[in-house]
Amino acid sequence: MQSVSSFGGPYVLLPKVTVDRWMDELGDAPAPDHGLYGMACSVDGWCGIIRPWETPLLVFGDEPADIYWLPGGEGGLFIRWLAADSLAQLTAFAESVAAAGNWTERLEWDAVTGDYVLMDTCAAPGDPSARMEIPLTPGRYAVESQYAESGEVMTVITRLQLVG
């Protein structure tokens, strides 16, 4: 399962062809109160959309924990590892929570291409460990998020589900 670690900032899911543009516009000293980084930091909640250009970008805010991508069906799960004894335990818990469908946040997002990259908003140019490629079918997605915990696991789960 692919994962990305954060440098402390939120994560952004953007078309692969815009990664260089993001990094160029981000600059050498991103600040949380202006510019692209400021837009990403302004997302209130587990997930939100920013539009710095003509393309909507998905931002995973509020919790900079390692994030894993579990593809499935017409979308998949983004799972943030807050606490768990193992990846298997985290994944099994996240799948059971997602199946229950008790989402606390929901929005719709348009994937305009099939090739996306998830990365820390402050990822350094040329650092492939700070990003992962996410193949998606272009179209409209329901984006549903929630925080969940059990006695041994804490996570934030975001489900992408193609709806049109």
Buried (B, 14 or more C-beta within 10 A) or exposed (E): EEBBBBEEBBBBBBBBEBBEBBBEBBEEEBEBEEBBBBBBBBBEEBBBBBEBBEBBBBBBBBBBBBBBBBBEEEBBBBBBBBEBEEBEBBBEBBBEBBEEEEBEBEBEBEBEBEEBBBBBBBBEEEEEEBBBEBEBEEBEBBBBBBBBEEEEBBBBBBBBBBEE
